[in-house]
Amino acid sequence: MFRKLSVEFLGTFWLVLGGCGSAVLAAAFPEVGIGLLGVSFAFGLTVLTMAYAVGGISGGHFNPAVSLGLAVVGRVPPASLVGYIIAQVAGAIAAAAVLYVIATGKADFQLGSFAANGYGEHSPGGYSLTAALVTEVVMTAFFLFIILGSTHSRVPVGFAPIAIGLGLTLIHLVSIPVTNTSVNPARSTGQALFVGDWAISQLWLFWVAPLIGAVIAGIAWKVVGEEA
């Protein structure tokens, strides 16, 4: 179990450092030019690369919602769920801390949103609480559905990380303007702790909505996927 939790920590660390780091360090500079497209691919590539690297050890969740969704369909023992979530949140916080140290090394650095997730006035596009809730539930549900389908025994082995990484990229392309894209409570927690204030007060949504989406996906998969 120690090996599994260790790689979940490392995988989530890489997801937050690579994904949020692309937003905080690269997208902040127009001359770099990665924009929304670049940040979206950065998140997808973090999951793709780490899923190949350590997915064979822990399953490559890197996300409490993913762990919960897999538990709903019986692929993760309920007794392991808390350990997975703690490791993932710890990895996200550690990555946010490293990113903060790097970012503050620039003389004129301003914290801003620090890639935190938000709604209302803290939504990149000014979207409402309702819009943010619906977005996070639906996007997480489909992310889990992609994971459950691409990792099923009937699918050729070795291709799941590609589908999952591209799925996460697509999710970011759609939802960054709405919530800055969470679909991952651990990723949201790490950034919120360093922003404080509004990010902490809005963090509840980025736990509740992804977890609801994960449960919906798990139930849907049990209905339409397992016997197919």
Residue frames as a rotation matrix with the C-alpha (Angstrom) as fourth column:
MET 1
0.565 0.825 0.000 0.00
0.825 -0.565 0.000 0.00
0.000 0.000 -1.000 0.00
PHE 2
0.278 -0.546 -0.790 2.91
0.276 -0.743 0.610 2.35
-0.920 -0.388 -0.056 0.72
ARG 3
-0.744 -0.575 0.341 4.04
0.452 -0.057 0.890 2.10
-0.493 0.816 0.302 -2.92
LYS 4
-0.145 0.783 0.605 0.55
0.947 -0.067 0.313 2.88
0.286 0.618 -0.732 -4.19
LEU 5
0.747 0.460 -0.479 0.13
0.613 -0.756 0.230 5.91
-0.256 -0.466 -0.847 -1.95
SER 6
-0.080 -0.873 -0.481 3.63
0.315 -0.480 0.819 7.14
-0.946 -0.086 0.314 -2.77
VAL 7
-0.814 -0.253 0.524 3.02
0.559 -0.091 0.824 7.15
-0.160 0.963 0.216 -6.51
GLU 8
0.267 0.930 0.253 -0.41
0.924 -0.322 0.206 8.74
0.273 0.179 -0.945 -6.03
PHE 9
0.527 -0.212 -0.823 1.39
0.396 -0.796 0.459 11.54
-0.752 -0.567 -0.336 -4.18
LEU 10
-0.514 -0.849 -0.124 3.96
0.232 -0.276 0.933 11.86
-0.826 0.451 0.339 -6.96
GLY 11
-0.548 0.358 0.756 1.42
0.832 0.148 0.534 11.65
0.079 0.922 -0.379 -9.75
THR 12
0.597 0.797 -0.090 -0.79
0.801 -0.587 0.118 14.33
0.041 -0.142 -0.989 -8.25
PHE 13
0.207 -0.650 -0.731 2.28
0.291 -0.672 0.680 16.45
-0.934 -0.354 0.050 -7.57
TRP 14
-0.760 -0.558 0.335 3.20
0.440 -0.062 0.896 16.24
-0.479 0.828 0.292 -11.26
LEU 15
-0.086 0.827 0.556 -0.36
0.967 -0.065 0.246 17.03
0.239 0.558 -0.794 -12.39
VAL 16
0.777 0.413 -0.475 -0.51
0.560 -0.798 0.223 20.21
-0.287 -0.439 -0.852 -10.28
LEU 17
-0.004 -0.860 -0.511 3.04
0.187 -0.502 0.844 21.32
-0.982 -0.092 0.163 -10.97
GLY 18
-0.786 -0.340 0.516 2.74
0.522 0.079 0.849 20.77
-0.330 0.937 0.115 -14.71
GLY 19
-0.084 0.862 0.500 -0.85
0.936 -0.104 0.337 21.88
0.342 0.496 -0.798 -15.22
CYS 20
0.820 0.396 -0.414 -1.08
0.541 -0.773 0.332 24.78
-0.189 -0.496 -0.847 -12.80
GLY 21
-0.030 -0.923 -0.384 2.55
0.411 -0.362 0.837 25.65
-0.911 -0.133 0.391 -13.46
SER 22
-0.558 -0.131 0.820 1.77
0.830 -0.100 0.549 26.15
0.010 0.986 0.164 -17.15
ALA 23
0.445 0.820 0.359 -0.97
0.758 -0.559 0.336 28.60
0.476 0.123 -0.871 -16.17
VAL 24
0.841 -0.100 -0.531 0.99
0.361 -0.628 0.690 30.49
-0.402 -0.772 -0.492 -13.53
LEU 25
0.034 -0.971 -0.237 4.43
0.215 -0.225 0.951 30.58
-0.976 -0.084 0.201 -15.14
ALA 26
-0.744 -0.403 0.533 3.89
0.543 0.101 0.834 30.32
-0.390 0.910 0.144 -18.90
ALA 27
-0.048 0.817 0.575 0.39
0.958 -0.124 0.257 31.49
0.281 0.563 -0.777 -19.79
ALA 28
0.524 0.235 -0.818 0.95
0.625 -0.759 0.182 34.66
-0.579 -0.607 -0.545 -17.75
PHE 29
-0.279 -0.724 -0.631 3.41
-0.077 -0.638 0.767 35.89
-0.957 0.262 0.122 -20.35
PRO 30
0.684 0.680 -0.263 1.90
-0.285 -0.083 -0.955 36.78
-0.671 0.728 0.137 -23.76
GLU 31
0.161 -0.693 -0.702 5.23
-0.986 -0.148 -0.080 36.36
-0.048 0.705 -0.707 -25.52
VAL 32
-0.699 -0.359 0.619 5.25
-0.403 0.912 0.075 32.66
-0.591 -0.197 -0.782 -24.57
GLY 33
-0.456 0.575 -0.679 1.93
-0.884 -0.204 0.421 32.24
0.104 0.792 0.601 -26.31
ILE 34
-0.987 0.093 -0.130 0.61
0.095 0.995 -0.005 28.96
0.129 -0.017 -0.992 -24.86
GLY 35
-0.540 0.827 0.155 -2.77
-0.760 -0.559 0.332 30.42
0.361 0.061 0.931 -23.85
LEU 36
0.224 0.769 0.598 -5.83
-0.895 0.405 -0.186 28.31
-0.386 -0.494 0.779 -23.08
LEU 37
0.793 0.065 -0.606 -4.80
-0.434 0.758 -0.487 25.65
0.428 0.649 0.629 -25.59
GLY 38
-0.155 -0.962 -0.224 -1.37
-0.346 0.266 -0.900 25.25
0.925 -0.062 -0.374 -24.05
VAL 39
-0.539 0.024 0.842 -2.66
-0.842 0.012 -0.539 25.01
-0.023 -1.000 0.013 -20.48
SER 40
0.556 0.824 0.109 -5.27
-0.805 0.567 -0.176 22.47
-0.207 0.010 0.978 -21.56
PHE 41
0.634 -0.389 -0.668 -2.64
-0.216 0.741 -0.636 20.26
0.742 0.548 0.386 -23.16
ALA 42
-0.434 -0.825 0.363 -0.35
-0.602 -0.035 -0.798 20.67
0.671 -0.565 -0.481 -20.16
PHE 43
-0.102 0.478 0.872 -2.97
-0.921 0.285 -0.264 19.16
-0.375 -0.830 0.412 -17.86
GLY 44
0.855 0.473 -0.211 -3.65
-0.517 0.761 -0.391 16.36
-0.024 0.444 0.896 -20.32
LEU 45
0.331 -0.821 -0.466 0.03
-0.311 0.371 -0.875 15.59
0.891 0.434 -0.133 -20.73
THR 46
-0.419 -0.475 0.774 0.64
-0.880 0.002 -0.476 15.39
0.225 -0.880 -0.419 -16.99
VAL 47
0.320 0.626 0.711 -1.99
-0.734 0.639 -0.232 12.68
-0.599 -0.447 0.664 -16.64
LEU 48
0.897 0.011 -0.441 -0.88
-0.357 0.606 -0.711 10.85
0.259 0.796 0.547 -19.78
THR 49
0.052 -0.984 -0.173 2.78
-0.508 0.123 -0.852 10.75
0.860 0.132 -0.494 -18.79
MET 50
-0.532 -0.264 0.805 2.24
-0.847 0.166 -0.505 9.75
0.000 -0.950 -0.312 -15.16
ALA 51
0.565 0.767 0.304 -0.42
-0.728 0.637 -0.255 7.18
-0.389 -0.077 0.918 -16.04
TYR 52
0.724 -0.400 -0.562 2.17
-0.221 0.638 -0.738 5.44
0.654 0.658 0.373 -18.19
ALA 53
-0.233 -0.937 0.259 4.87
-0.572 -0.084 -0.816 5.90
0.787 -0.338 -0.516 -15.55
VAL 54
-0.920 -0.172 0.352 3.08
-0.390 0.329 -0.860 4.63
0.032 -0.928 -0.370 -12.44
GLY 55
-0.031 0.996 -0.082 -0.41
-0.973 -0.012 0.229 3.57
0.227 0.087 0.970 -13.49
GLY 56
0.123 0.012 -0.992 0.63
-0.195 0.981 -0.012 -0.05
0.973 0.195 0.123 -13.18
ILE 57
-0.830 -0.475 -0.291 1.39
0.209 0.218 -0.953 0.48
0.517 -0.852 -0.082 -9.49
SER 58
-0.860 0.463 -0.216 -1.59
0.069 -0.313 -0.947 2.43
-0.506 -0.830 0.237 -8.16
GLY 59
0.023 0.878 0.479 -4.00
0.911 0.180 -0.372 2.66
-0.413 0.445 -0.795 -11.07
GLY 60
-0.806 -0.486 0.339 -2.92
0.586 -0.738 0.336 6.25
0.087 0.469 0.879 -11.75
HIS 61
0.221 0.965 -0.139 -5.82
0.975 -0.216 0.053 8.13
0.022 -0.147 -0.989 -10.19
PHE 62
-0.755 -0.652 0.072 -4.18
0.639 -0.756 -0.141 11.40
0.146 -0.060 0.987 -9.05
ASN 63
-0.656 0.655 0.375 -7.65
-0.463 -0.742 0.486 12.71
0.596 0.145 0.790 -8.19
PRO 64
-0.845 0.357 0.398 -10.08
-0.270 0.358 -0.894 11.98
-0.461 -0.863 -0.206 -5.30
ALA 65
0.123 0.941 -0.316 -13.02
-0.844 -0.069 -0.532 12.01
-0.523 0.332 0.785 -7.71
VAL 66
-0.002 -0.206 -0.979 -11.39
-0.783 0.609 -0.127 9.32
0.622 0.766 -0.162 -9.84
SER 67
-0.925 -0.374 -0.066 -10.72
-0.239 0.707 -0.665 7.17
0.296 -0.599 -0.744 -6.78
LEU 68
-0.519 0.808 0.278 -14.33
-0.455 0.014 -0.891 7.56
-0.724 -0.589 0.360 -5.65
GLY 69
0.259 0.637 -0.726 -15.72
-0.957 0.069 -0.281 6.73
-0.129 0.768 0.628 -9.08
LEU 70
-0.310 -0.463 -0.831 -13.58
-0.563 0.793 -0.232 3.60
0.766 0.396 -0.506 -9.28
ALA 71
-0.965 0.022 0.262 -14.71
-0.226 0.446 -0.866 2.62
-0.136 -0.895 -0.426 -5.78
VAL 72
-0.136 0.990 -0.048 -18.35
-0.815 -0.139 -0.563 2.94
-0.564 -0.037 0.825 -6.85
VAL 73
0.515 0.324 -0.794 -17.83
-0.791 0.537 -0.294 0.31
0.331 0.779 0.532 -9.57
GLY 74
0.943 -0.050 0.329 -15.77
-0.164 0.792 0.588 -1.93
-0.290 -0.608 0.739 -7.28
ARG 75
0.661 -0.750 0.000 -12.35
0.300 0.265 -0.916 -1.39
0.687 0.606 0.400 -8.80
VAL 76
-0.440 -0.755 0.486 -10.95
-0.280 -0.399 -0.873 0.21
0.853 -0.520 -0.036 -5.63
PRO 77
-0.227 0.354 -0.907 -11.51
0.815 0.580 0.022 -1.30
0.534 -0.734 -0.420 -2.17
PRO 78
0.662 0.564 0.494 -13.45
0.212 -0.773 0.598 1.18
0.719 -0.291 -0.631 0.01
ALA 79
0.802 -0.383 -0.458 -10.84
0.513 0.048 0.857 0.70
-0.306 -0.923 0.235 2.73
SER 80
-0.203 -0.945 0.255 -8.17
0.952 -0.129 0.278 2.18
-0.229 0.299 0.926 0.41
LEU 81
0.384 0.466 0.797 -10.16
0.770 -0.638 0.002 5.26
0.510 0.613 -0.604 -0.50
VAL 82
0.982 0.014 -0.188 -9.16
0.132 -0.762 0.635 7.50
-0.134 -0.648 -0.750 2.43
GLY 83
0.224 -0.975 -0.001 -5.47
0.415 0.094 0.905 6.72
-0.882 -0.204 0.426 1.98
TYR 84
-0.167 -0.217 0.962 -5.62
0.986 -0.052 0.160 7.52
0.015 0.975 0.223 -1.72
ILE 85
0.662 0.527 0.534 -7.36
0.545 -0.827 0.141 10.84
0.516 0.197 -0.834 -1.11
ILE 86
0.847 -0.408 -0.340 -4.92
0.113 -0.488 0.866 11.90
-0.519 -0.772 -0.367 1.61
ALA 87
-0.094 -0.938 0.335 -1.94
0.655 0.195 0.730 11.08
-0.750 0.288 0.595 -0.63
GLN 88
-0.024 0.161 0.987 -3.47
0.955 -0.289 0.070 12.98
0.296 0.944 -0.147 -3.55
VAL 89
0.904 0.383 0.190 -4.27
0.305 -0.889 0.341 16.08
0.299 -0.250 -0.921 -1.51
ALA 90
0.587 -0.763 -0.270 -0.80
0.202 -0.185 0.962 16.03
-0.784 -0.619 0.046 0.04
GLY 91
-0.220 -0.678 0.701 0.78
0.877 0.176 0.446 15.79
-0.426 0.714 0.556 -3.41
ALA 92
0.333 0.446 0.831 -1.28
0.781 -0.625 0.023 18.71
0.529 0.641 -0.556 -4.67
ILE 93
0.989 0.021 -0.148 -0.37
0.114 -0.752 0.650 20.90
-0.097 -0.659 -0.746 -1.70
ALA 94
0.242 -0.970 -0.002 3.32
0.426 0.104 0.899 20.04
-0.872 -0.218 0.439 -2.04
ALA 95
-0.214 -0.289 0.933 3.25
0.977 -0.050 0.209 20.92
-0.014 0.956 0.293 -5.74
ALA 96
0.697 0.522 0.491 1.46
0.514 -0.842 0.164 24.20
0.499 0.138 -0.855 -5.07
ALA 97
0.820 -0.457 -0.345 4.14
0.136 -0.430 0.892 25.04
-0.557 -0.778 -0.291 -2.50
VAL 98
-0.171 -0.906 0.386 6.94
0.696 0.166 0.699 24.34
-0.698 0.388 0.602 -4.98
LEU 99
0.017 0.268 0.963 5.13
0.927 -0.366 0.086 26.37
0.375 0.891 -0.254 -7.64
TYR 100
0.937 0.346 -0.045 4.71
0.329 -0.833 0.445 29.25
0.116 -0.432 -0.895 -5.18
VAL 101
0.397 -0.874 -0.282 8.45
0.283 -0.175 0.943 29.25
-0.873 -0.454 0.178 -4.39
ILE 102
-0.379 -0.533 0.756 9.30
0.872 0.068 0.486 29.29
-0.311 0.843 0.439 -8.09
ALA 103
0.278 0.609 0.743 6.73
0.833 -0.538 0.129 31.94
0.478 0.583 -0.657 -9.00
THR 104
0.963 0.113 -0.243 7.72
0.238 -0.777 0.582 34.31
-0.124 -0.619 -0.776 -6.20
GLY 105
0.072 -0.997 -0.001 11.30
0.719 0.051 0.694 34.21
-0.692 -0.051 0.720 -7.47
LYS 106
-0.196 -0.046 0.980 10.27
0.851 -0.504 0.147 36.79
0.487 0.862 0.138 -10.07
ALA 107
-0.903 -0.358 -0.239 10.71
0.429 -0.722 -0.542 40.32
0.022 -0.592 0.806 -8.77
ASP 108
-0.778 0.629 0.004 7.36
-0.627 -0.776 0.068 41.71
0.046 0.050 0.998 -9.91
PHE 109
-0.784 0.470 -0.405 5.32
0.326 0.867 0.376 38.58
0.528 0.163 -0.834 -9.20
GLN 110
-0.529 0.722 0.445 1.70
-0.848 -0.467 -0.250 39.09
0.028 -0.510 0.860 -8.20
LEU 111
-0.791 0.154 0.592 -0.25
-0.123 0.908 -0.400 36.16
-0.600 -0.389 -0.699 -6.80
GLY 112
-0.553 0.667 -0.499 -3.52
-0.785 -0.215 0.581 36.86
0.281 0.713 0.642 -8.63
SER 113
0.562 0.826 0.042 -5.69
-0.809 0.538 0.236 33.76
0.172 -0.166 0.971 -8.86
PHE 114
-0.386 -0.834 0.395 -2.65
-0.860 0.480 0.175 31.45
-0.335 -0.272 -0.902 -8.79
ALA 115
-0.686 0.175 -0.706 -4.60
-0.442 0.671 0.595 29.06
0.578 0.721 -0.383 -11.04
ALA 116
-0.860 0.461 0.221 -7.24
-0.031 0.385 -0.922 28.57
-0.510 -0.800 -0.317 -8.34
ASN 117
-0.666 0.708 0.234 -10.80
0.598 0.320 0.735 27.63
0.446 0.629 -0.637 -9.25
GLY 118
-0.817 0.389 -0.425 -13.72
0.100 -0.630 -0.770 29.99
-0.567 -0.672 0.476 -8.79
TYR 119
-0.254 0.811 0.528 -17.19
0.946 0.094 0.310 31.08
0.201 0.578 -0.791 -9.78
GLY 120
0.729 0.563 -0.389 -19.00
0.618 -0.786 0.021 34.43
-0.294 -0.255 -0.921 -9.99
GLU 121
0.906 -0.390 -0.165 -16.51
-0.417 -0.888 -0.193 37.26
-0.071 0.243 -0.967 -9.95
HIS 122
0.020 -0.943 0.331 -13.70
-0.696 0.224 0.682 34.71
-0.718 -0.244 -0.652 -9.63
SER 123
0.483 0.162 0.860 -14.73
0.505 0.751 -0.425 32.75
-0.715 0.640 0.281 -12.71
PRO 124
-0.624 -0.781 0.035 -12.40
0.467 -0.337 0.817 33.61
-0.626 0.527 0.575 -15.64
GLY 125
-0.792 0.368 0.487 -15.47
0.406 -0.278 0.871 34.33
0.456 0.887 0.071 -17.76
GLY 126
-0.815 0.460 0.353 -17.73
-0.577 -0.704 -0.414 35.61
0.058 -0.541 0.839 -14.99
TYR 127
-0.339 0.701 -0.627 -19.93
-0.120 0.629 0.768 32.49
0.933 0.336 -0.129 -14.88
SER 128
0.210 0.594 0.777 -22.43
-0.843 -0.292 0.451 31.95
0.495 -0.750 0.439 -12.06
LEU 129
-0.449 -0.263 0.854 -22.41
-0.777 0.587 -0.228 29.42
-0.441 -0.765 -0.468 -9.23
THR 130
0.493 0.730 0.474 -25.04
-0.344 0.664 -0.664 27.35
-0.799 0.164 0.578 -11.06
ALA 131
0.815 -0.244 -0.525 -23.03
-0.517 0.104 -0.850 27.33
0.262 0.964 -0.041 -14.28
ALA 132
-0.220 -0.966 0.136 -19.90
-0.910 0.153 -0.385 26.31
0.351 -0.209 -0.913 -12.37
LEU 133
-0.209 0.222 0.952 -21.73
-0.657 0.690 -0.305 23.54
-0.725 -0.689 0.001 -10.50
VAL 134
0.808 0.575 0.131 -23.24
-0.265 0.552 -0.790 22.07
-0.526 0.604 0.599 -13.66
THR 135
0.569 -0.665 -0.484 -19.93
-0.685 -0.058 -0.726 22.32
0.455 0.744 -0.489 -15.51
GLU 136
-0.397 -0.818 0.416 -17.91
-0.912 0.301 -0.278 20.56
0.103 -0.490 -0.866 -12.82
VAL 137
0.041 0.489 0.872 -20.47
-0.488 0.771 -0.409 17.78
-0.872 -0.409 0.270 -12.31
VAL 138
0.912 0.406 -0.066 -20.88
-0.239 0.392 -0.889 17.05
-0.335 0.826 0.454 -16.02
MET 139
0.437 -0.816 -0.378 -17.20
-0.742 -0.089 -0.665 17.33
0.509 0.571 -0.644 -16.93
THR 140
-0.430 -0.594 0.680 -16.14
-0.876 0.458 -0.153 15.09
-0.220 -0.661 -0.717 -14.06
ALA 141
0.345 0.647 0.680 -18.81
-0.387 0.758 -0.525 12.54
-0.855 -0.081 0.512 -14.90
PHE 142
0.965 0.020 -0.262 -17.61
-0.257 0.275 -0.926 12.27
0.054 0.961 0.271 -18.49
PHE 143
0.046 -0.999 0.023 -13.97
-0.917 -0.051 -0.396 12.20
0.397 -0.003 -0.918 -17.38
LEU 144
-0.323 -0.109 0.940 -14.75
-0.691 0.706 -0.156 9.22
-0.646 -0.700 -0.304 -15.16
PHE 145
0.713 0.649 0.265 -16.74
-0.261 0.597 -0.759 7.58
-0.651 0.471 0.595 -17.94
ILE 146
0.647 -0.580 -0.495 -13.72
-0.617 -0.017 -0.787 7.87
0.448 0.815 -0.368 -20.24
ILE 147
-0.349 -0.819 0.455 -11.50
-0.933 0.259 -0.249 6.35
0.086 -0.512 -0.855 -17.55
LEU 148
-0.026 0.423 0.906 -13.88
-0.520 0.768 -0.374 3.49
-0.854 -0.480 0.200 -16.82
GLY 149
0.896 0.442 -0.044 -14.32
-0.246 0.413 -0.877 2.67
-0.370 0.796 0.479 -20.48
SER 150
0.565 -0.728 -0.388 -10.72
-0.644 -0.096 -0.759 2.98
0.516 0.679 -0.523 -21.62
THR 151
-0.469 -0.757 0.456 -9.42
-0.877 0.338 -0.341 0.84
0.104 -0.559 -0.822 -18.73
HIS 152
0.526 0.725 0.445 -11.99
-0.725 0.655 -0.212 -1.94
-0.445 -0.211 0.870 -19.19
SER 153
-0.153 -0.647 0.747 -10.62
-0.185 0.762 0.621 -5.41
-0.971 -0.044 -0.236 -19.92
ARG 154
0.498 0.410 0.764 -12.25
0.618 0.451 -0.644 -5.49
-0.608 0.793 -0.029 -23.36
VAL 155
0.959 -0.190 -0.212 -10.16
-0.275 -0.809 -0.519 -2.49
-0.073 0.556 -0.828 -24.53
PRO 156
0.572 -0.809 -0.138 -6.66
0.426 0.436 -0.793 -3.12
0.701 0.394 0.594 -25.96
VAL 157
0.658 -0.376 -0.652 -4.06
0.673 -0.093 0.734 -2.77
-0.336 -0.922 0.192 -23.23
GLY 158
-0.289 -0.954 -0.082 -1.75
0.874 -0.298 0.383 0.24
-0.390 0.039 0.920 -23.25
PHE 159
-0.520 0.122 0.845 -3.92
0.596 -0.657 0.461 2.89
0.612 0.744 0.269 -24.83
ALA 160
0.378 0.793 -0.479 -5.92
0.898 -0.189 0.396 4.08
0.224 -0.580 -0.783 -21.82
PRO 161
-0.117 -0.438 -0.892 -3.54
0.680 -0.690 0.249 6.90
-0.724 -0.577 0.378 -20.80
ILE 162
-0.933 -0.210 0.293 -3.87
0.360 -0.555 0.749 8.45
0.006 0.805 0.594 -24.27
ALA 163
-0.176 0.956 0.234 -7.66
0.582 -0.090 0.809 8.53
0.794 0.278 -0.540 -24.10
ILE 164
0.427 0.332 -0.841 -7.61
0.903 -0.215 0.373 9.80
-0.057 -0.918 -0.391 -20.53
GLY 165
-0.452 -0.702 -0.550 -5.02
0.617 -0.691 0.377 12.50
-0.645 -0.169 0.745 -21.23
LEU 166
-0.899 0.169 0.403 -6.85
0.273 -0.503 0.820 13.73
0.341 0.847 0.407 -24.33
GLY 167
0.089 0.980 -0.178 -10.14
0.773 0.045 0.633 13.61
0.628 -0.194 -0.753 -22.45
LEU 168
0.232 -0.069 -0.970 -8.73
0.844 -0.481 0.236 15.86
-0.483 -0.874 -0.053 -19.74
THR 169
-0.843 -0.536 -0.042 -7.35
0.415 -0.699 0.582 18.19
-0.341 0.474 0.812 -22.40
LEU 170
-0.541 0.721 0.434 -10.79
0.440 -0.197 0.876 18.50
0.717 0.665 -0.211 -23.99
ILE 171
0.334 0.672 -0.660 -12.40
0.918 -0.072 0.391 19.14
0.215 -0.737 -0.641 -20.61
HIS 172
-0.203 -0.500 -0.842 -10.00
0.656 -0.708 0.262 22.04
-0.727 -0.499 0.472 -20.00
LEU 173
-0.924 -0.128 0.361 -10.60
0.373 -0.516 0.771 23.48
0.087 0.847 0.524 -23.45
VAL 174
-0.137 0.970 0.202 -14.31
0.549 -0.096 0.830 23.67
0.824 0.225 -0.520 -22.65
SER 175
0.621 0.640 -0.452 -14.37
0.643 -0.086 0.761 24.62
0.448 -0.764 -0.465 -18.99
ILE 176
-0.467 -0.818 -0.336 -11.36
0.882 -0.400 -0.250 26.86
0.070 -0.413 0.908 -18.24
PRO 177
-0.693 0.194 0.694 -13.48
0.024 -0.956 0.291 29.95
0.721 0.218 0.658 -19.02
VAL 178
0.351 0.936 -0.010 -16.15
-0.021 0.019 1.000 28.79
0.936 -0.351 0.026 -16.56
THR 179
0.996 0.084 -0.001 -14.27
-0.011 0.131 0.991 27.62
0.084 -0.988 0.132 -13.45
ASN 180
0.192 -0.980 -0.054 -10.61
-0.980 -0.188 -0.064 27.53
0.052 0.065 -0.996 -14.49
THR 181
0.406 0.174 -0.897 -11.34
-0.425 0.905 -0.017 23.77
0.809 0.388 0.441 -14.55
SER 182
-0.064 -0.357 0.932 -11.12
-0.961 0.273 0.038 21.61
-0.268 -0.893 -0.360 -11.48
VAL 183
0.607 0.443 -0.660 -12.70
-0.542 0.838 0.064 18.16
0.582 0.319 0.749 -11.95
ASN 184
0.072 -0.690 -0.720 -10.18
0.506 0.648 -0.570 17.32
0.860 -0.323 0.396 -9.23
PRO 185
0.919 0.392 0.051 -10.65
0.152 -0.470 0.869 18.31
0.365 -0.791 -0.492 -5.57
ALA 186
0.444 -0.828 -0.342 -6.98
0.773 0.161 0.614 17.80
-0.454 -0.537 0.711 -4.75
ARG 187
-0.353 -0.568 0.744 -5.83
0.882 -0.467 0.062 20.13
0.312 0.678 0.666 -7.52
SER 188
0.323 0.578 0.750 -8.27
0.249 -0.816 0.521 22.79
0.913 0.018 -0.408 -6.28
THR 189
0.918 0.077 -0.389 -7.23
0.392 -0.038 0.919 22.44
0.056 -0.996 -0.065 -2.65
GLY 190
0.068 -0.989 -0.129 -3.51
0.971 0.036 0.238 22.95
-0.231 -0.142 0.963 -3.24
GLN 191
-0.503 -0.254 0.826 -3.98
0.599 -0.791 0.121 26.22
0.623 0.556 0.550 -5.11
ALA 192
0.469 0.797 0.381 -6.73
0.224 -0.525 0.821 27.52
0.854 -0.300 -0.425 -2.81
LEU 193
0.651 -0.243 -0.719 -4.56
0.755 0.118 0.645 27.19
-0.072 -0.963 0.261 0.28
PHE 194
-0.434 -0.897 -0.088 -2.03
0.866 -0.442 0.233 29.62
-0.248 0.025 0.969 -1.19
VAL 195
-0.492 0.357 0.794 -4.60
0.323 -0.772 0.547 32.09
0.808 0.526 0.265 -2.48
GLY 196
-0.851 0.222 -0.475 -6.68
0.472 -0.070 -0.879 31.98
-0.228 -0.972 -0.045 0.72
ASP 197
-0.711 0.550 -0.438 -9.68
-0.419 -0.831 -0.365 34.29
-0.565 -0.076 0.821 1.14
TRP 198
0.123 0.869 -0.479 -12.17
-0.942 -0.050 -0.332 33.80
-0.312 0.492 0.813 -1.73
ALA 199
-0.240 -0.269 -0.933 -10.51
-0.691 0.723 -0.030 30.61
0.682 0.637 -0.359 -2.99
ILE 200
-0.995 -0.089 -0.051 -10.99
-0.021 0.664 -0.747 28.92
0.100 -0.742 -0.663 0.38
SER 201
-0.498 0.866 0.032 -14.59
-0.439 -0.220 -0.871 30.11
-0.748 -0.448 0.490 0.68
GLN 202
0.303 0.620 -0.723 -15.41
-0.941 0.075 -0.330 28.72
-0.150 0.781 0.607 -2.79
LEU 203
-0.673 -0.713 -0.196 -13.43
-0.735 0.675 0.066 25.49
0.085 0.188 -0.978 -2.42
TRP 204
-0.376 0.589 0.715 -16.49
-0.330 0.636 -0.698 23.53
-0.866 -0.498 -0.045 -1.25
LEU 205
0.584 0.668 -0.461 -17.90
-0.641 0.031 -0.767 23.56
-0.498 0.744 0.446 -4.80
PHE 206
0.247 -0.597 -0.763 -14.75
-0.854 0.238 -0.462 21.99
0.458 0.766 -0.451 -6.19
TRP 207
-0.888 -0.274 0.370 -15.09
-0.416 0.822 -0.389 19.08
-0.197 -0.500 -0.844 -3.78
VAL 208
-0.207 0.904 0.375 -18.84
-0.254 0.320 -0.913 18.61
-0.945 -0.284 0.163 -3.93
ALA 209
0.505 0.504 -0.700 -19.35
-0.758 -0.130 -0.640 18.88
-0.413 0.854 0.316 -7.71
PRO 210
-0.249 -0.628 -0.738 -16.53
-0.876 0.471 -0.105 16.53
0.414 0.620 -0.667 -8.83
LEU 211
-0.908 -0.078 0.411 -17.50
-0.300 0.805 -0.511 13.92
-0.291 -0.588 -0.755 -6.24
ILE 212
0.088 0.991 0.100 -21.12
-0.359 0.125 -0.925 14.04
-0.929 0.046 0.367 -7.38
GLY 213
0.394 0.003 -0.919 -19.99
-0.919 -0.036 -0.394 13.72
-0.035 0.999 -0.011 -10.98
ALA 214
-0.659 -0.726 -0.199 -17.84
-0.718 0.685 -0.124 10.73
0.226 0.061 -0.972 -10.07
VAL 215
-0.642 0.501 0.580 -20.72
-0.154 0.657 -0.738 8.93
-0.751 -0.563 -0.344 -8.38
ILE 216
0.417 0.808 -0.416 -23.02
-0.576 -0.119 -0.809 9.63
-0.703 0.576 0.416 -11.34
ALA 217
0.067 -0.481 -0.874 -20.43
-0.961 0.204 -0.186 8.20
0.268 0.852 -0.449 -13.73
GLY 218
-0.866 -0.423 0.267 -19.93
-0.492 0.818 -0.298 5.12
-0.092 -0.390 -0.916 -11.57
ILE 219
-0.233 0.875 0.424 -23.65
-0.149 0.399 -0.905 4.40
-0.961 -0.274 0.037 -11.46
ALA 220
0.518 0.424 -0.743 -24.05
-0.749 -0.195 -0.634 5.06
-0.414 0.885 0.216 -15.19
TRP 221
-0.329 -0.739 -0.588 -21.16
-0.906 0.423 -0.025 2.74
0.267 0.525 -0.808 -15.99
LYS 222
-0.817 0.071 0.572 -22.66
-0.259 0.842 -0.474 -0.05
-0.515 -0.535 -0.670 -13.90
VAL 223
0.198 0.979 0.047 -25.86
-0.231 0.093 -0.969 0.31
-0.953 0.181 0.244 -15.92
VAL 224
0.880 0.274 -0.387 -24.50
-0.385 -0.064 -0.921 0.57
-0.277 0.960 0.049 -19.46
GLY 225
0.337 -0.863 -0.376 -20.87
-0.907 -0.190 -0.375 -0.44
0.252 0.468 -0.847 -19.42
GLU 226
-0.244 -0.596 0.765 -19.98
-0.828 0.538 0.156 -3.44
-0.504 -0.596 -0.625 -17.34
GLU 227
0.100 0.360 0.928 -21.99
0.061 0.928 -0.367 -6.01
-0.993 0.093 0.071 -19.29
ALA 228
0.739 0.216 -0.638 -21.30
-0.558 -0.335 -0.759 -4.56
-0.378 0.917 -0.127 -22.73
